[in-house]
Amino acid sequence: MAGISERVYPKDMDQESVDNIQGVMYKVFTTRYRVAARWVLEHFGNKGKVRIIDIACGSGYGSEILSRAGNVLGVDLDPEVIEYAKENYSGKRTSFTLGNANDFEFLDGLGKFDAVVSLATVEHVDDADAYMNWIYRALNPGGVAVVCFPSVVTMDWAIPHHKRDITRRGARRLFSRNGFEVARDYYQNHKLDMRHLINEVSHPENEIPVPPLKHWISYYLTHPHHAVLRAWEATAGGGVHFGDQEYLLVPDG
């Protein structure tokens, strides 16, 4: 498997390599889920069955990781990855269904959960506040949420897939105005070698289209500090930074 994708398929990836993008992506994405599973386990302990929803579950590997903490419903908007998840990761404690994180009528219809896990989703949804408000409504009393999204600049290359970048300070404001307190946090940061990045982006199986030149020009004209950052990363910095921020959230009431 080659080319860049926001979908991770551990069974088809070069998991062991530490010097290429596949190896970095495997480590980053699976670590997100392991952290989430550990937090949920530590929060609920031996309280019996815990109902968990994994929003934007992708290929289903993360739902399987989360299942050590309870019964998991994985949701994704891509029919192909849901079928893949059902074929490869369905089990006694994991199930999968097709659905869109922007469809609040659908989400409300899924009922209540003890834990809502939403990794690499907030940057994609149309309205981050409305989405966080749904998470708040979806939690049972005593429930928790685990939310993760990039902590680095992405809007120069991820348009139209990403709707926003959120700073660490902005993340806490987003949570606070939607009724959450941060109980724990975790940060990852890795550097992608420019040679490997160029090779992966130019690979025919790359699934993230490179924006047209006019987008890059427009973006950097309006965000000159990001242009300086990218120039430094491509030269003296030795590579592009890829990182995320992850939070365990509890309702502040």
C-alpha positions in Angstrom: 0.0 0.0 0.0 1.4 3.4 -1.0 0.2 7.0 -1.4 -1.2 9.3 1.3 -4.7 8.7 2.6 -6.6 9.8 5.7 -7.8 6.2 5.9 -5.5 3.8 7.7 -5.5 0.0 6.9 -3.1 -1.5 9.3 -3.3 -5.0 7.7 -2.1 -3.6 4.4 0.5 -1.1 5.6 4.2 -1.3 6.3 3.8 -1.0 10.0 7.4 -1.5 11.0 9.1 1.2 9.0 10.0 4.3 10.9 11.5 6.3 8.1 8.5 6.6 5.7 5.1 8.1 5.8 3.2 4.8 6.1 5.2 4.0 9.3 4.6 7.4 10.8 0.8 7.3 9.9 0.5 3.9 11.4 2.1 4.9 14.6 0.2 8.2 14.9 -3.2 6.9 14.1 -3.1 3.7 16.2 -1.6 5.7 19.2 -4.6 8.0 19.1 -6.9 5.0 19.6 -4.7 3.4 22.3 -4.7 6.6 24.3 -8.5 6.9 23.9 -9.0 3.2 25.0 -6.8 3.7 28.0 -8.6 6.8 29.1 -12.0 5.2 28.8 -10.9 2.1 30.7 -9.4 4.2 33.5 -12.5 6.4 33.7 -15.0 3.6 33.9 -12.9 0.8 35.5 -15.1 -2.2 36.3 -18.5 -0.5 36.0 -19.9 -3.2 33.7 -20.8 -2.7 30.0 -19.7 0.6 28.5 -21.4 1.8 25.3 -18.9 3.6 23.0 -19.4 5.3 19.7 -16.4 5.7 17.3 -17.3 8.6 14.9 -15.5 8.5 11.6 -14.2 5.0 12.4 -12.6 4.5 8.9 -11.5 1.0 8.3 -12.5 -0.2 11.8 -9.1 -0.9 13.3 -9.7 1.8 15.9 -13.0 0.4 17.0 -11.3 -2.9 17.6 -8.8 -1.2 19.8 -11.6 0.6 21.7 -13.5 -2.6 22.2 -11.1 -3.5 25.1 -13.0 -0.7 27.0 -16.6 -1.7 26.0 -19.1 -2.3 23.2 -18.3 -0.1 20.2 -20.5 1.2 17.4 -18.3 2.5 14.5 -19.8 5.1 12.2 -18.4 6.4 8.9 -19.9 8.1 5.8 -17.9 6.0 3.3 -19.8 2.8 2.3 -16.6 1.1 1.1 -14.8 1.5 4.4 -17.8 0.4 6.4 -18.0 -2.8 4.4 -14.3 -3.3 5.0 -14.8 -2.7 8.7 -17.6 -5.2 8.8 -15.5 -7.8 7.0 -12.3 -7.3 9.0 -13.3 -6.0 12.5 -16.8 -7.0 13.3 -17.0 -9.0 16.5 -18.9 -9.6 19.8 -18.0 -6.1 20.9 -17.8 -4.2 17.6 -20.4 -3.3 15.1 -20.5 -0.7 12.2 -23.0 1.4 10.5 -23.1 4.0 7.7 -23.7 7.6 8.8 -22.6 11.2 8.5 -21.2 13.3 11.3 -23.0 16.4 9.9 -26.4 14.7 10.1 -27.5 15.4 13.6 -30.9 13.8 13.1 -29.1 10.6 12.3 -26.7 11.0 15.2 -29.5 11.8 17.7 -31.3 8.6 16.5 -28.3 6.5 17.7 -29.2 7.1 21.3 -27.0 7.8 24.3 -23.4 6.6 24.9 -21.1 6.3 27.9 -18.2 7.4 25.7 -18.0 9.3 22.4 -14.7 8.9 20.6 -14.2 11.4 17.8 -10.7 11.2 16.3 -9.8 13.4 13.3 -13.4 14.5 12.8 -13.8 18.0 14.2 -11.6 19.5 11.4 -13.9 18.0 8.8 -17.4 18.8 10.1 -19.4 21.8 8.8 -20.0 23.3 12.2 -17.6 22.5 15.0 -19.8 24.0 17.8 -22.9 22.2 16.7 -20.9 18.9 16.5 -19.5 19.4 20.0 -23.0 20.2 21.3 -24.2 16.9 19.8 -21.4 15.1 21.7 -22.5 16.8 24.9 -26.1 15.7 24.3 -25.1 12.1 23.4 -23.4 11.4 26.7 -25.0 9.4 29.5 -24.6 10.8 33.0 -21.0 10.2 34.0 -19.9 9.9 30.4 -16.8 11.1 28.7 -15.7 12.2 25.3 -12.3 11.7 23.6 -11.7 14.3 20.8 -8.6 14.5 18.6 -7.6 16.8 15.7 -4.5 18.3 14.2 -2.3 20.7 16.2 -0.3 21.9 13.2 -1.1 23.9 10.1 -3.2 21.9 7.5 -5.3 24.4 5.7 -2.7 25.1 3.0 -2.9 21.5 1.7 -6.1 19.9 3.1 -8.7 22.1 1.5 -11.6 21.2 1.0 -11.4 18.2 3.3 -10.4 20.2 6.4 -12.8 23.1 7.3 -10.5 24.6 10.0 -7.3 24.4 12.0 -7.7 24.8 15.7 -4.9 26.0 18.1 -4.5 24.5 21.5 -6.0 27.6 23.0 -8.8 27.6 20.5 -9.6 24.0 21.3 -10.1 24.8 25.0 -12.4 27.7 24.0 -14.4 25.4 21.8 -14.8 22.8 24.5 -15.7 25.4 27.2 -18.5 27.1 25.2 -20.1 23.7 24.6 -20.1 22.6 28.2 -16.9 20.6 28.6 -13.9 20.6 30.8 -10.5 19.1 29.8 -9.7 16.2 32.1 -6.5 15.0 30.3 -4.6 15.9 27.2 -2.0 14.2 24.9 0.1 15.6 22.1 1.9 13.9 19.2 4.4 15.5 16.8 6.4 13.8 14.0 8.5 15.2 11.2 7.9 13.9 7.7 11.0 13.9 5.5 10.5 16.1 2.4 11.8 13.4 0.1 9.3 10.8 1.3 6.5 13.4 1.3 7.1 14.3 -2.3 7.3 10.7 -3.3 4.0 9.9 -1.6 2.2 12.9 -2.8 3.2 12.1 -6.4 2.3 8.5 -6.1 -0.7 7.5 -8.4 -2.5 6.0 -5.4 -2.3 9.2 -3.4 -5.9 9.8 -2.2 -5.6 13.4 -1.0 -5.6 15.7 -4.1 -3.0 18.5 -4.0 -4.8 21.9 -4.2 -4.2 24.0 -7.3 -1.4 26.6 -7.3 -3.9 29.5 -7.0 -5.0 28.1 -3.7 -1.5 28.0 -2.3 -0.8 31.6 -3.5 -4.1 32.9 -2.0 -3.6 31.0 1.3 0.0 32.2 1.8 -0.8 35.8 0.9 -3.4 35.9 3.6 -1.4 33.8 6.1 2.2 35.0 5.5 3.4 33.5 8.9 2.4 30.0 7.6 4.4 30.7 4.4 7.4 31.4 6.5 6.8 28.2 8.6 6.6 26.0 5.5 9.7 27.6 4.0 11.6 26.9 7.2 10.3 23.3 7.4 11.3 22.6 3.7 14.8 23.9 4.3 16.5 24.3 7.7 13.6 22.4 9.5 14.3 19.2 7.6 10.7 18.2 7.1 7.0 19.0 7.5 5.6 18.6 11.0 2.6 16.3 11.4 1.0 16.4 14.8 -2.3 16.2 16.7 -3.9 17.1 20.0 -6.1 14.7 21.9 -8.3 15.5 24.9 -10.4 13.6 27.4 -13.5 15.7 28.1 -16.0 15.6 30.9 -19.3 17.7 31.0 -18.7 20.7 33.3 -22.0 20.3 35.0 
